[in-house]
């Protein structure tokens, strides 16, 4: 048996590419058409409803305010599904045993699943953003900053999805996590309104979860306005990703809900 101290880069790459193909190549229509269309509909609906609202959120045009949040909401949903769906399907169909028997360490299993879902989520977020750019007066003061927040946020949501996939015993469990956790998280994390407009303790609690720092950081990188210091957002996202990956690695190592 291969000692786990050595890295199986070929195996890790193979697992990553398999998960990425599952989330993108086999669902390219959903990736290219569904989320961008929903982003346009949300932007049009809220833009028309807001009209010439004065003052605009954070001093931004309404569409410019919405675009980063809509892009990350699509990315987060796609990343979560990319992390969760393959594990649930593998458990229900019995194919997850192939992964557990492969010469892959628990850390490699965790990274392969998390990175596959994260890259799919990043691609989805960029697709939504490209569709919204012609309608949003974005100034792009720091695009790399926005990309960093998108990448870290997608990685966090993909890892959460993988953990949820290990926990789930049937598709109903996956749907429950999506409905009761993920969708409220996206709706309340600053996509449609500044977080400061919510009553305490919601702003303080949501600021520690990955969606708000990612959305706020993307907004600062794309539109030049936000609610939290950039360094704080990056620190929260990096710490969240690290903690979640360690937790996912430990769950794979223990065989939690993967071995009957």
N, C-alpha and C positions, 0 to 999 in steps of 0.2 A: 504494500500500500504506500502511496506517495506520502511523505511527511508533510504535514500542513505548514511547516515553517517555510517551505519553498512555494513560490507563486506559480500557479497554473495559468499563465497569461492566455494561452490558446483556448483553454476551456472557458475562462472568464469572457473572452471576446466572443466565443461561440454562443454562450448563454445570452450575452448582451444583444447580439445581432438577432438571435431568435426572438427575444422579447420585443425588440424594436420592430422587426418585420410583422409580428403579430399586431402591434399597435398602429402601424403606418401602412405598410404595403397591402395588408389584407383589409384595411378599412380606409383606403386613401380617399374614397368618395366622401365619407363622413368627415375626414380631416380637412379636406379642401373646400367643402360646400356647407356642411352643417354649422359648425361654429362661426365661420365668417358671416353667414346669413343671419344667424341669431344676433351676432354683434351689431350688424347694420340695423336690424329691427329694434334692438334695445336703444341704440344711439338715436335713431329717428324718433322713437316714442318719447324718450326722456327729453330729447332736444326740443321737440314740438311742445311738450308739456311745460318745459321750463320757459320757453319763449325768450324774452329779453330780460330774464331775471336779474335783478340788481339788489345786492351785490352777487356776482357769480361765485360759485364755490372756489375758495382759495384765490379769488381774483382771476379765474380762468374762464375761457369760453366753455359752455356746457359740454360740447362734444369733445373738446380737448381734455376736460376733466374726466369724462367717461372712458375715453379710449384706452388708457393704460389699465384701468380696472377691468374693462370688458376683455381685454387681451389676456390678462392674467387669470381671470375667472375661467375662460376657455382652456387655458394652459393647465390650470390646476385640476379641472374636471377630467381632462384627457390624461394627465399624469396619474391621477388617482386611479382611474380605470385601467391604465396601462400597468400599474403596479399590482392591482388587486385581481383583475379579471383572470389572468393566466394562472395564478395560484389557485383560485377557487375552481377553475375548470380542471386543472391538473388533479386536484384532490377528488373531485367528483368523478372524473373519468379514470382515476388510478394511475395516470401518467406521471404524477409527481415523484413516484418511486424511481423513475429514470434519473431525475436530478439528484436524489438523495444517494443513489448508488454510484454516481459519476465521481471521478477524482477531483472534486471541487470542495474546498473548505467552506465552512459556514460563512466566513467573510466574503468569499467569492460569490456564493449564492446570493447573499444580501446585496452586494454591489451590482451583480448582473441584473437582478430584478429591478432594483431601484434606478439604475442608470438607463435601462431600456425604457421604462415608463417616463422618466424625466426628459429624455431627448424627444420622445413623442410629444410630450406636453409643450416643450419649447417650440417645436415645429408648428403645433396648433396655435400657440399664442402669437407667433410671428405671422402666420397666415391671417389671423383676425386683425392684427395691427396693420398689415399691408392693405387690407380692404378699407380700414377706417382712416388711414392717413390722408386720402384726398378730401375728406370731409372735416378733418380736425386740424385746426391751426396750431400744430405742434411746433415748438422751436428747436427741439433736439439739442439742449445745452450739453448733455453728456450721454450719448447713446450706449457707451460701454457700461456705464453705471446701471442703466436700465436693463441691459442684457444680463449683467451679473445678478441683479435682483430676480429677474425672470428665471434664470438657471437655478439659483439656490431655492427659490420658492417651488419650482417644479420638482426639484429633487426631494424636498421635504414632503410634498403632497404624494409623490410616487412612493416614498418609503412608508408613509402612513397607509397608503393603499395596500402595499405588500403586507404590512402588519395586520390590516383588516382582513386581507385574504387568508392569512394563516388562521385568524380567529374564526372566520365564517365557516359554517358547516353546510350551508346550502345557499342558493341564490337569493332567498329572502333576506338572509343576513347581510349580504352585499347591498341590497336595495335599502335596507334599514339604515346602514351607516351612511350611504349616499344621501338619503332623504333627511335623516335626523341630525347629521353632523356636517357633511360637506356643503350642502346647499345653503343652510343657514349661515355657515362660516363665510361663504363667498358673499352672500347678500349683506351681511352686517360688517364687513371688513373694509369699508371705504370705497366700494365700487361705485355706488350711486350717490353718496353723500359723505361729507367729512366725518371722521370718527368722533370728533369733538362735539358733534350735535347730539350724540347719544348720552343718556343719563349714566352716571357712575353706578356700579363699578364696571359696566360694559367696556368703555374705552380702555381702561387699565388692563382688563383681562384679554381683550382682543389684540392689544398691542404686543402681547407675548406669544401669540399664535402666528404661524408663518404667513397667512394670507395678507394681513395688514402691512407688515414690513415690506413684503414683496410689491404690493400695489403702490404703497406710498413711495418706495424707492424708484419704481418704474415711472411714476408720475413726475418725480423730481428730475429723472434723467431725460424724460421726453418733453415735459412741459415747463420745467423750472420752478415748480411749486410743490410743497408737501407739508406734512404736519409734524414729522419726527426727524431728528438729526440722521443724516445718512450713515454715519458711523454706527449709531445705535441699531439701525435697521439691518445693516450687514452683520453686526455682531450677533443679533438675535437669530437671524437666518442661519449663520454658520454654526452657532451652538446647537440650534434645533436639528439641523441636518446631521451633525456629528452624533448627538444623543440618540436620534432615531435610528441611524445606521448601526450603532452599537447595540441598541435594543433588538433590531431585526437580526443582527448576527447571532445574538444570544438565543433568540427564539429558534433559529435554524439549528443552532448547535444542540439545543435541548430536544429537538424533534417535536416541539409543541404543536399538537393537533395535525401532525403530518404522518405519524406512525400509529397504526391501529394496534 
